[in-house]
Amino acid sequence: MSALSNVHATSLLNTSLRSGTYYLALFLTDPTASGNGTEVSGGGYARKIITFGTPSLVSGKEQVTNSAAVDFGTMTADLGTVAYWGIYDAQSSGNLLWYGSFSRSKNVLSGDAITVSTGAIVCTLS
């Protein structure tokens, strides 16, 4: 069995999520490792820039969380139930780098504002 040291995990997180511009995407279905989930579309939705804080050791694992809220604005159409997120290296198309699920899903209706709170997106390496 092998494992990453804390130092190397920190280095990888810094390289992976703190060395460029990254975008948060919202999904209706699990994007999975292959990136085949159903991303939200229409209604004024667009991926938004996300920034991450310094990696920290939490329960023996290095992790980063988003360092600021991500505001998607007010939607102009019903979007469906947003339950998953993905981090991309481009505002459209691009490569899915990280993905996960929200702690609770939200059925987004026209007129709803979407804001992902600071610390809601957690990326962990052990």
N, CA, C and O atoms as a GROMACS GRO file, in nm:
protein
  504
    1MET      N    1   0.084  -0.118   0.000
    1MET     CA    2   0.000   0.000   0.000
    1MET      C    3   0.089   0.124   0.000
    1MET      O    4   0.191   0.128   0.068
    2SER      N    5   0.050   0.223  -0.075
    2SER     CA    6   0.126   0.348  -0.078
    2SER      C    7   0.036   0.464  -0.035
    2SER      O    8  -0.087   0.451  -0.035
    3ALA      N    9   0.096   0.574   0.000
    3ALA     CA   10   0.022   0.692   0.043
    3ALA      C   11   0.104   0.817   0.013
    3ALA      O   12   0.226   0.810   0.000
    4LEU      N   13   0.037   0.929   0.002
    4LEU     CA   14   0.104   1.057  -0.018
    4LEU      C   15   0.146   1.116   0.115
    4LEU      O   16   0.076   1.101   0.215
    5SER      N   17   0.259   1.181   0.116
    5SER     CA   18   0.297   1.257   0.236
    5SER      C   19   0.213   1.386   0.237
    5SER      O   20   0.160   1.427   0.134
    6ASN      N   21   0.203   1.447   0.353
    6ASN     CA   22   0.129   1.573   0.363
    6ASN      C   23   0.193   1.680   0.276
    6ASN      O   24   0.124   1.760   0.212
    7VAL      N   25   0.326   1.682   0.273
    7VAL     CA   26   0.398   1.782   0.192
    7VAL      C   27   0.364   1.766   0.044
    7VAL      O   28   0.337   1.864  -0.024
    8HIS      N   29   0.364   1.642  -0.005
    8HIS     CA   30   0.335   1.620  -0.146
    8HIS      C   31   0.187   1.646  -0.177
    8HIS      O   32   0.156   1.701  -0.282
    9ALA      N   33   0.098   1.609  -0.087
    9ALA     CA   34  -0.045   1.637  -0.106
    9ALA      C   35  -0.068   1.788  -0.116
    9ALA      O   36  -0.146   1.833  -0.200
   10THR      N   37  -0.003   1.864  -0.031
   10THR     CA   38  -0.014   2.010  -0.036
   10THR      C   39   0.035   2.062  -0.171
   10THR      O   40  -0.029   2.146  -0.232
   11SER      N   41   0.149   2.010  -0.216
   11SER     CA   42   0.205   2.051  -0.345
   11SER      C   43   0.108   2.020  -0.460
   11SER      O   44   0.087   2.103  -0.548
   12LEU      N   45   0.050   1.901  -0.458
   12LEU     CA   46  -0.045   1.863  -0.563
   12LEU      C   47  -0.170   1.950  -0.561
   12LEU      O   48  -0.218   1.991  -0.667
   13LEU      N   49  -0.224   1.979  -0.442
   13LEU     CA   50  -0.342   2.065  -0.434
   13LEU      C   51  -0.310   2.206  -0.482
   13LEU      O   52  -0.391   2.268  -0.552
   14ASN      N   53  -0.194   2.257  -0.445
   14ASN     CA   54  -0.155   2.390  -0.493
   14ASN      C   55  -0.144   2.393  -0.644
   14ASN      O   56  -0.189   2.488  -0.708
   15THR      N   57  -0.084   2.290  -0.702
   15THR     CA   58  -0.069   2.283  -0.847
   15THR      C   59  -0.205   2.262  -0.916
   15THR      O   60  -0.233   2.322  -1.019
   16SER      N   61  -0.288   2.178  -0.857
   16SER     CA   62  -0.414   2.138  -0.918
   16SER      C   63  -0.522   2.246  -0.911
   16SER      O   64  -0.602   2.258  -1.002
   17LEU      N   65  -0.524   2.324  -0.804
   17LEU     CA   66  -0.638   2.415  -0.784
   17LEU      C   67  -0.600   2.559  -0.747
   17LEU      O   68  -0.688   2.643  -0.728
   18ARG      N   69  -0.472   2.588  -0.737
   18ARG     CA   70  -0.434   2.722  -0.696
   18ARG      C   71  -0.333   2.787  -0.789
   18ARG      O   72  -0.279   2.893  -0.758
   19SER      N   73  -0.306   2.725  -0.903
   19SER     CA   74  -0.201   2.775  -0.991
   19SER      C   75  -0.253   2.834  -1.122
   19SER      O   76  -0.174   2.866  -1.211
   20GLY      N   77  -0.383   2.849  -1.135
   20GLY     CA   78  -0.441   2.902  -1.258
   20GLY      C   79  -0.580   2.954  -1.231
   20GLY      O   80  -0.616   2.983  -1.117
   21THR      N   81  -0.658   2.966  -1.337
   21THR     CA   82  -0.797   3.008  -1.325
   21THR      C   83  -0.885   2.885  -1.342
   21THR      O   84  -0.872   2.810  -1.439
   22TYR      N   85  -0.976   2.865  -1.247
   22TYR     CA   86  -1.063   2.748  -1.247
   22TYR      C   87  -1.208   2.793  -1.237
   22TYR      O   88  -1.238   2.901  -1.185
   23TYR      N   89  -1.298   2.710  -1.289
   23TYR     CA   90  -1.439   2.746  -1.300
   23TYR      C   91  -1.526   2.640  -1.234
   23TYR      O   92  -1.503   2.520  -1.248
   24LEU      N   93  -1.626   2.688  -1.160
   24LEU     CA   94  -1.721   2.600  -1.095
   24LEU      C   95  -1.840   2.578  -1.187
   24LEU      O   96  -1.900   2.674  -1.236
   25ALA      N   97  -1.874   2.452  -1.210
   25ALA     CA   98  -1.990   2.415  -1.289
   25ALA      C   99  -2.092   2.348  -1.198
   25ALA      O  100  -2.054   2.283  -1.100
   26LEU      N  101  -2.218   2.363  -1.230
   26LEU     CA  102  -2.327   2.300  -1.156
   26LEU      C  103  -2.387   2.189  -1.240
   26LEU      O  104  -2.401   2.203  -1.362
   27PHE      N  105  -2.422   2.078  -1.175
   27PHE     CA  106  -2.472   1.961  -1.247
   27PHE      C  107  -2.605   1.912  -1.190
   27PHE      O  108  -2.632   1.924  -1.070
   28LEU      N  109  -2.687   1.857  -1.280
   28LEU     CA  110  -2.812   1.793  -1.242
   28LEU      C  111  -2.790   1.645  -1.211
   28LEU      O  112  -2.859   1.588  -1.127
   29THR      N  113  -2.693   1.585  -1.279
   29THR     CA  114  -2.658   1.445  -1.256
   29THR      C  115  -2.509   1.435  -1.228
   29THR      O  116  -2.432   1.524  -1.266
   30ASP      N  117  -2.468   1.329  -1.163
   30ASP     CA  118  -2.330   1.310  -1.122
   30ASP      C  119  -2.238   1.312  -1.244
   30ASP      O  120  -2.256   1.232  -1.336
   31PRO      N  121  -2.140   1.403  -1.246
   31PRO     CA  122  -2.050   1.408  -1.362
   31PRO      C  123  -1.959   1.287  -1.373
   31PRO      O  124  -1.911   1.258  -1.483
   32THR      N  125  -1.934   1.216  -1.265
   32THR     CA  126  -1.846   1.099  -1.260
   32THR      C  127  -1.706   1.135  -1.311
   32THR      O  128  -1.684   1.244  -1.363
   33ALA      N  129  -1.615   1.044  -1.297
   33ALA     CA  130  -1.476   1.066  -1.339
   33ALA      C  131  -1.464   1.088  -1.490
   33ALA      O  132  -1.369   1.151  -1.536
   34SER      N  133  -1.561   1.038  -1.567
   34SER     CA  134  -1.556   1.054  -1.712
   34SER      C  135  -1.615   1.187  -1.759
   34SER      O  136  -1.606   1.221  -1.877
   35GLY      N  137  -1.676   1.264  -1.668
   35GLY     CA  138  -1.731   1.394  -1.704
   35GLY      C  139  -1.859   1.387  -1.785
   35GLY      O  140  -1.887   1.478  -1.863
   36ASN      N  141  -1.937   1.281  -1.768
   36ASN     CA  142  -2.057   1.262  -1.850
   36ASN      C  143  -2.187   1.305  -1.784
   36ASN      O  144  -2.294   1.272  -1.834
   37GLY      N  145  -2.181   1.379  -1.674
   37GLY     CA  146  -2.304   1.424  -1.609
   37GLY      C  147  -2.374   1.531  -1.692
   37GLY      O  148  -2.320   1.580  -1.791
   38THR      N  149  -2.494   1.568  -1.649
   38THR     CA  150  -2.572   1.672  -1.716
   38THR      C  151  -2.547   1.805  -1.647
   38THR      O  152  -2.596   1.829  -1.537
   39GLU      N  153  -2.471   1.892  -1.713
   39GLU     CA  154  -2.445   2.025  -1.659
   39GLU      C  155  -2.568   2.112  -1.680
   39GLU      O  156  -2.640   2.098  -1.779
   40VAL      N  157  -2.592   2.202  -1.586
   40VAL     CA  158  -2.701   2.299  -1.597
   40VAL      C  159  -2.680   2.379  -1.725
   40VAL      O  160  -2.567   2.407  -1.764
   41SER      N  161  -2.791   2.417  -1.789
   41SER     CA  162  -2.779   2.504  -1.907
   41SER      C  163  -2.901   2.595  -1.915
   41SER      O  164  -3.007   2.564  -1.861
   42GLY      N  165  -2.883   2.707  -1.983
   42GLY     CA  166  -2.992   2.802  -2.002
   42GLY      C  167  -3.021   2.885  -1.878
   42GLY      O  168  -2.954   2.871  -1.776
   43GLY      N  169  -3.120   2.971  -1.890
   43GLY     CA  170  -3.168   3.048  -1.776
   43GLY      C  171  -3.067   3.145  -1.717
   43GLY      O  172  -3.080   3.184  -1.601
   44GLY      N  173  -2.967   3.185  -1.795
   44GLY     CA  174  -2.866   3.277  -1.745
   44GLY      C  175  -2.748   3.210  -1.676
   44GLY      O  176  -2.660   3.278  -1.623
   45TYR      N  177  -2.747   3.076  -1.678
   45TYR     CA  178  -2.638   3.003  -1.614
   45TYR      C  179  -2.511   3.008  -1.697
   45TYR      O  180  -2.515   2.996  -1.819
   46ALA      N  181  -2.399   3.026  -1.630
   46ALA     CA  182  -2.265   3.013  -1.689
   46ALA      C  183  -2.170   2.974  -1.576
   46ALA      O  184  -2.190   3.014  -1.462
   47ARG      N  185  -2.069   2.898  -1.608
   47ARG     CA  186  -1.966   2.864  -1.509
   47ARG      C  187  -1.905   2.992  -1.454
   47ARG      O  188  -1.894   3.092  -1.523
   48LYS      N  189  -1.867   2.986  -1.327
   48LYS     CA  190  -1.807   3.102  -1.260
   48LYS      C  191  -1.670   3.068  -1.204
   48LYS      O  192  -1.642   2.953  -1.169
   49ILE      N  193  -1.585   3.167  -1.197
   49ILE     CA  194  -1.451   3.149  -1.141
   49ILE      C  195  -1.462   3.110  -0.994
   49ILE      O  196  -1.543   3.165  -0.919
   50ILE      N  197  -1.380   3.014  -0.955
   50ILE     CA  198  -1.372   2.971  -0.816
   50ILE      C  199  -1.227   2.979  -0.772
   50ILE      O  200  -1.135   2.946  -0.847
   51THR      N  201  -1.206   3.024  -0.648
   51THR     CA  202  -1.072   3.032  -0.592
   51THR      C  203  -1.064   2.947  -0.465
   51THR      O  204  -1.165   2.927  -0.397
   52PHE      N  205  -0.946   2.899  -0.437
   52PHE     CA  206  -0.925   2.810  -0.323
   52PHE      C  207  -0.822   2.868  -0.228
   52PHE      O  208  -0.728   2.936  -0.269
   53GLY      N  209  -0.842   2.839  -0.100
   53GLY     CA  210  -0.748   2.881   0.003
   53GLY      C  211  -0.630   2.787   0.012
   53GLY      O  212  -0.619   2.690  -0.063
   54THR      N  213  -0.541   2.817   0.104
   54THR     CA  214  -0.422   2.736   0.130
   54THR      C  215  -0.463   2.598   0.179
   54THR      O  216  -0.554   2.587   0.262
   55PRO      N  217  -0.399   2.493   0.131
   55PRO     CA  218  -0.430   2.359   0.182
   55PRO      C  219  -0.409   2.350   0.334
   55PRO      O  220  -0.320   2.414   0.390
   56SER      N  221  -0.492   2.268   0.396
   56SER     CA  222  -0.479   2.247   0.540
   56SER      C  223  -0.502   2.100   0.571
   56SER      O  224  -0.569   2.028   0.495
   57LEU      N  225  -0.448   2.056   0.682
   57LEU     CA  226  -0.461   1.918   0.726
   57LEU      C  227  -0.588   1.906   0.810
   57LEU      O  228  -0.600   1.970   0.914
   58VAL      N  229  -0.681   1.824   0.764
   58VAL     CA  230  -0.807   1.802   0.834
   58VAL      C  231  -0.830   1.652   0.847
   58VAL      O  232  -0.838   1.581   0.746
   59SER      N  233  -0.839   1.605   0.968
   59SER     CA  234  -0.858   1.461   0.996
   59SER      C  235  -0.755   1.375   0.922
   59SER      O  236  -0.788   1.269   0.869
   60GLY      N  237  -0.631   1.422   0.919
   60GLY     CA  238  -0.522   1.346   0.860
   60GLY      C  239  -0.512   1.353   0.709
   60GLY      O  240  -0.432   1.282   0.649
   61LYS      N  241  -0.593   1.439   0.646
   61LYS     CA  242  -0.590   1.452   0.500
   61LYS      C  243  -0.576   1.599   0.462
   61LYS      O  244  -0.636   1.687   0.523
   62GLU      N  245  -0.496   1.623   0.359
   62GLU     CA  246  -0.480   1.759   0.308
   62GLU      C  247  -0.602   1.795   0.223
   62GLU      O  248  -0.648   1.716   0.141
   63GLN      N  249  -0.653   1.917   0.243
   63GLN     CA  250  -0.769   1.960   0.166
   63GLN      C  251  -0.765   2.110   0.140
   63GLN      O  252  -0.697   2.185   0.210
   64VAL      N  253  -0.838   2.150   0.038
   64VAL     CA  254  -0.862   2.292   0.012
   64VAL      C  255  -1.013   2.311   0.001
   64VAL      O  256  -1.087   2.220  -0.036
   65THR      N  257  -1.056   2.433   0.034
   65THR     CA  258  -1.195   2.471   0.017
   65THR      C  259  -1.201   2.602  -0.058
   65THR      O  260  -1.104   2.678  -0.060
   66ASN      N  261  -1.315   2.629  -0.120
   66ASN     CA  262  -1.328   2.756  -0.190
   66ASN      C  263  -1.317   2.870  -0.090
   66ASN      O  264  -1.379   2.868   0.017
   67SER      N  265  -1.236   2.971  -0.125
   67SER     CA  266  -1.203   3.080  -0.033
   67SER      C  267  -1.299   3.197  -0.039
   67SER      O  268  -1.286   3.291   0.040
   68ALA      N  269  -1.393   3.193  -0.130
   68ALA     CA  270  -1.494   3.299  -0.142
   68ALA      C  271  -1.622   3.237  -0.197
   68ALA      O  272  -1.620   3.134  -0.263
   69ALA      N  273  -1.733   3.303  -0.168
   69ALA     CA  274  -1.860   3.258  -0.223
   69ALA      C  275  -1.856   3.270  -0.376
   69ALA      O  276  -1.789   3.358  -0.430
   70VAL      N  277  -1.928   3.182  -0.443
   70VAL     CA  278  -1.938   3.185  -0.589
   70VAL      C  279  -2.082   3.220  -0.623
   70VAL      O  280  -2.174   3.144  -0.595
   71ASP      N  281  -2.101   3.337  -0.684
   71ASP     CA  282  -2.234   3.390  -0.714
   71ASP      C  283  -2.269   3.367  -0.861
   71ASP      O  284  -2.205   3.422  -0.950
   72PHE      N  285  -2.369   3.286  -0.884
   72PHE     CA  286  -2.415   3.259  -1.020
   72PHE      C  287  -2.524   3.356  -1.064
   72PHE      O  288  -2.566   3.354  -1.180
   73GLY      N  289  -2.570   3.441  -0.974
   73GLY     CA  290  -2.674   3.538  -1.007
   73GLY      C  291  -2.814   3.477  -1.000
   73GLY      O  292  -2.833   3.368  -0.947
   74THR      N  293  -2.909   3.551  -1.054
   74THR     CA  294  -3.049   3.510  -1.053
   74THR      C  295  -3.082   3.441  -1.185
   74THR      O  296  -3.056   3.495  -1.292
   75MET      N  297  -3.140   3.324  -1.175
   75MET     CA  298  -3.172   3.246  -1.294
   75MET      C  299  -3.302   3.296  -1.358
   75MET      O  300  -3.393   3.342  -1.289
   76THR      N  301  -3.308   3.286  -1.490
   76THR     CA  302  -3.424   3.337  -1.564
   76THR      C  303  -3.512   3.225  -1.618
   76THR      O  304  -3.603   3.250  -1.697
   77ALA      N  305  -3.484   3.102  -1.577
   77ALA     CA  306  -3.565   2.987  -1.618
   77ALA      C  307  -3.552   2.879  -1.512
   77ALA      O  308  -3.458   2.881  -1.432
   78ASP      N  309  -3.645   2.785  -1.511
   78ASP     CA  310  -3.634   2.669  -1.423
   78ASP      C  311  -3.518   2.584  -1.475
   78ASP      O  312  -3.511   2.554  -1.594
   79LEU      N  313  -3.427   2.544  -1.386
   79LEU     CA  314  -3.309   2.469  -1.426
   79LEU      C  315  -3.313   2.322  -1.390
   79LEU      O  316  -3.244   2.241  -1.451
   80GLY      N  317  -3.392   2.286  -1.291
   80GLY     CA  318  -3.395   2.149  -1.242
   80GLY      C  319  -3.326   2.142  -1.107
   80GLY      O  320  -3.295   2.244  -1.046
   81THR      N  321  -3.302   2.021  -1.061
   81THR     CA  322  -3.244   2.000  -0.929
   81THR      C  323  -3.091   1.991  -0.939
   81THR      O  324  -3.037   1.895  -0.994
   82VAL      N  325  -3.026   2.091  -0.884
   82VAL     CA  326  -2.879   2.096  -0.882
   82VAL      C  327  -2.832   2.018  -0.761
   82VAL      O  328  -2.867   2.050  -0.647
   83ALA      N  329  -2.752   1.914  -0.785
   83ALA     CA  330  -2.706   1.828  -0.677
   83ALA      C  331  -2.555   1.804  -0.680
   83ALA      O  332  -2.499   1.754  -0.582
   84TYR      N  333  -2.489   1.840  -0.789
   84TYR     CA  334  -2.346   1.808  -0.806
   84TYR      C  335  -2.270   1.930  -0.857
   84TYR      O  336  -2.329   2.024  -0.910
   85TRP      N  337  -2.140   1.926  -0.839
   85TRP     CA  338  -2.053   2.032  -0.887
   85TRP      C  339  -1.932   1.973  -0.957
   85TRP      O  340  -1.897   1.856  -0.937
   86GLY      N  341  -1.868   2.055  -1.040
   86GLY     CA  342  -1.744   2.017  -1.107
   86GLY      C  343  -1.653   2.137  -1.118
   86GLY      O  344  -1.700   2.250  -1.128
   87ILE      N  345  -1.524   2.112  -1.116
   87ILE     CA  346  -1.423   2.217  -1.134
   87ILE      C  347  -1.360   2.195  -1.272
   87ILE      O  348  -1.313   2.085  -1.303
   88TYR      N  349  -1.361   2.300  -1.354
   88TYR     CA  350  -1.306   2.293  -1.490
   88TYR      C  351  -1.191   2.390  -1.507
   88TYR      O  352  -1.173   2.484  -1.429
   89ASP      N  353  -1.113   2.365  -1.610
   89ASP     CA  354  -1.003   2.454  -1.644
   89ASP      C  355  -1.040   2.554  -1.753
   89ASP      O  356  -0.953   2.625  -1.804
   90ALA      N  357  -1.168   2.562  -1.788
   90ALA     CA  358  -1.215   2.657  -1.888
   90ALA      C  359  -1.360   2.695  -1.859
   90ALA      O  360  -1.435   2.618  -1.799
   91GLN      N  361  -1.398   2.815  -1.904
   91GLN     CA  362  -1.534   2.861  -1.879
   91GLN      C  363  -1.638   2.784  -1.960
   91GLN      O  364  -1.752   2.769  -1.916
   92SER      N  365  -1.599   2.737  -2.076
   92SER     CA  366  -1.687   2.648  -2.154
   92SER      C  367  -1.600   2.536  -2.209
   92SER      O  368  -1.480   2.553  -2.230
   93SER      N  369  -1.660   2.423  -2.232
   93SER     CA  370  -1.585   2.302  -2.271
   93SER      C  371  -1.479   2.275  -2.166
   93SER      O  372  -1.512   2.269  -2.047
   94GLY      N  373  -1.353   2.259  -2.204
   94GLY     CA  374  -1.247   2.237  -2.108
   94GLY      C  375  -1.246   2.098  -2.049
   94GLY      O  376  -1.314   2.007  -2.098
   95ASN      N  377  -1.168   2.082  -1.944
   95ASN     CA  378  -1.149   1.952  -1.879
   95ASN      C  379  -1.205   1.954  -1.738
   95ASN      O  380  -1.181   2.047  -1.661
   96LEU      N  381  -1.279   1.849  -1.705
   96LEU     CA  382  -1.325   1.831  -1.568
   96LEU      C  383  -1.206   1.785  -1.484
   96LEU      O  384  -1.144   1.684  -1.514
   97LEU      N  385  -1.176   1.860  -1.378
   97LEU     CA  386  -1.060   1.829  -1.293
   97LEU      C  387  -1.100   1.763  -1.162
   97LEU      O  388  -1.036   1.667  -1.118
   98TRP      N  389  -1.204   1.814  -1.099
   98TRP     CA  390  -1.254   1.763  -0.971
   98TRP      C  391  -1.407   1.765  -0.980
   98TRP      O  392  -1.464   1.842  -1.056
   99TYR      N  393  -1.471   1.680  -0.902
   99TYR     CA  394  -1.618   1.682  -0.897
   99TYR      C  395  -1.665   1.628  -0.763
   99TYR      O  396  -1.590   1.561  -0.692
  100GLY      N  397  -1.790   1.657  -0.731
  100GLY     CA  398  -1.846   1.609  -0.606
  100GLY      C  399  -1.993   1.642  -0.598
  100GLY      O  400  -2.053   1.692  -0.693
  101SER      N  401  -2.051   1.613  -0.485
  101SER     CA  402  -2.193   1.642  -0.464
  101SER      C  403  -2.207   1.747  -0.355
  101SER      O  404  -2.124   1.757  -0.265
  102PHE      N  405  -2.313   1.825  -0.364
  102PHE     CA  406  -2.346   1.921  -0.259
  102PHE      C  407  -2.404   1.846  -0.140
  102PHE      O  408  -2.457   1.736  -0.157
  103SER      N  409  -2.396   1.903  -0.022
  103SER     CA  410  -2.450   1.838   0.097
  103SER      C  411  -2.603   1.829   0.091
  103SER      O  412  -2.663   1.745   0.157
  104ARG      N  413  -2.664   1.915   0.010
  104ARG     CA  414  -2.808   1.904  -0.016
  104ARG      C  415  -2.835   1.960  -0.155
  104ARG      O  416  -2.768   2.052  -0.201
  105SER      N  417  -2.934   1.902  -0.221
  105SER     CA  418  -2.968   1.946  -0.356
  105SER      C  419  -3.070   2.059  -0.349
  105SER      O  420  -3.132   2.082  -0.246
  106LYS      N  421  -3.085   2.130  -0.461
  106LYS     CA  422  -3.178   2.244  -0.468
  106LYS      C  423  -3.246   2.245  -0.602
  106LYS      O  424  -3.179   2.247  -0.706
  107ASN      N  425  -3.379   2.244  -0.602
  107ASN     CA  426  -3.455   2.259  -0.726
  107ASN      C  427  -3.456   2.408  -0.759
  107ASN      O  428  -3.521   2.487  -0.689
  108VAL      N  429  -3.387   2.447  -0.863
  108VAL     CA  430  -3.370   2.587  -0.899
  108VAL      C  431  -3.479   2.629  -0.996
  108VAL      O  432  -3.495   2.572  -1.104
  109LEU      N  433  -3.554   2.729  -0.955
  109LEU     CA  434  -3.665   2.781  -1.035
  109LEU      C  435  -3.631   2.920  -1.086
  109LEU      O  436  -3.541   2.987  -1.033
  110SER      N  437  -3.702   2.964  -1.188
  110SER     CA  438  -3.684   3.098  -1.242
  110SER      C  439  -3.700   3.199  -1.128
  110SER      O  440  -3.794   3.191  -1.050
  111GLY      N  441  -3.607   3.294  -1.119
  111GLY     CA  442  -3.609   3.394  -1.014
  111GLY      C  443  -3.524   3.358  -0.893
  111GLY      O  444  -3.499   3.442  -0.808
  112ASP      N  445  -3.479   3.232  -0.885
  112ASP     CA  446  -3.391   3.191  -0.775
  112ASP      C  447  -3.249   3.241  -0.799
  112ASP      O  448  -3.199   3.239  -0.912
  113ALA      N  449  -3.186   3.286  -0.692
  113ALA     CA  450  -3.045   3.323  -0.698
  113ALA      C  451  -2.964   3.204  -0.648
  113ALA      O  452  -3.003   3.136  -0.553
  114ILE      N  453  -2.851   3.179  -0.714
  114ILE     CA  454  -2.765   3.068  -0.674
  114ILE      C  455  -2.632   3.126  -0.625
  114ILE      O  456  -2.562   3.195  -0.699
  115THR      N  457  -2.599   3.096  -0.500
  115THR     CA  458  -2.469   3.131  -0.444
  115THR      C  459  -2.416   3.009  -0.371
  115THR      O  460  -2.483   2.952  -0.285
  116VAL      N  461  -2.295   2.970  -0.404
  116VAL     CA  462  -2.228   2.860  -0.336
  116VAL      C  463  -2.141   2.923  -0.227
  116VAL      O  464  -2.051   3.002  -0.256
  117SER      N  465  -2.169   2.889  -0.103
  117SER     CA  466  -2.104   2.950   0.012
  117SER      C  467  -1.954   2.921   0.018
  117SER      O  468  -1.907   2.819  -0.032
  118THR      N  469  -1.882   3.013   0.081
  118THR     CA  470  -1.741   2.992   0.111
  118THR      C  471  -1.726   2.861   0.189
  118THR      O  472  -1.799   2.837   0.285
  119GLY      N  473  -1.632   2.778   0.149
  119GLY     CA  474  -1.606   2.653   0.217
  119GLY      C  475  -1.696   2.537   0.178
  119GLY      O  476  -1.679   2.426   0.229
  120ALA      N  477  -1.791   2.560   0.088
  120ALA     CA  478  -1.884   2.453   0.048
  120ALA      C  479  -1.821   2.351  -0.047
  120ALA      O  480  -1.863   2.236  -0.051
  121ILE      N  481  -1.721   2.393  -0.124
  121ILE     CA  482  -1.653   2.301  -0.216
  121ILE      C  483  -1.524   2.256  -0.150
  121ILE      O  484  -1.436   2.338  -0.121
  122VAL      N  485  -1.513   2.126  -0.125
  122VAL     CA  486  -1.398   2.070  -0.055
  122VAL      C  487  -1.331   1.967  -0.145
  122VAL      O  488  -1.396   1.874  -0.193
  123CYS      N  489  -1.202   1.984  -0.167
  123CYS     CA  490  -1.122   1.889  -0.244
  123CYS      C  491  -1.014   1.834  -0.152
  123CYS      O  492  -0.937   1.910  -0.094
  124THR      N  493  -1.009   1.700  -0.139
  124THR     CA  494  -0.924   1.635  -0.039
  124THR      C  495  -0.830   1.534  -0.104
  124THR      O  496  -0.869   1.460  -0.194
  125LEU      N  497  -0.706   1.531  -0.056
  125LEU     CA  498  -0.608   1.428  -0.090
  125LEU      C  499  -0.559   1.368   0.040
  125LEU      O  500  -0.545   1.438   0.141
  126SER      N  501  -0.531   1.238   0.037
  126SER     CA  502  -0.478   1.177   0.159
  126SER      C  503  -0.336   1.131   0.138
  126SER      O  504  -0.274   1.077   0.229
   0.00000   0.00000   0.00000
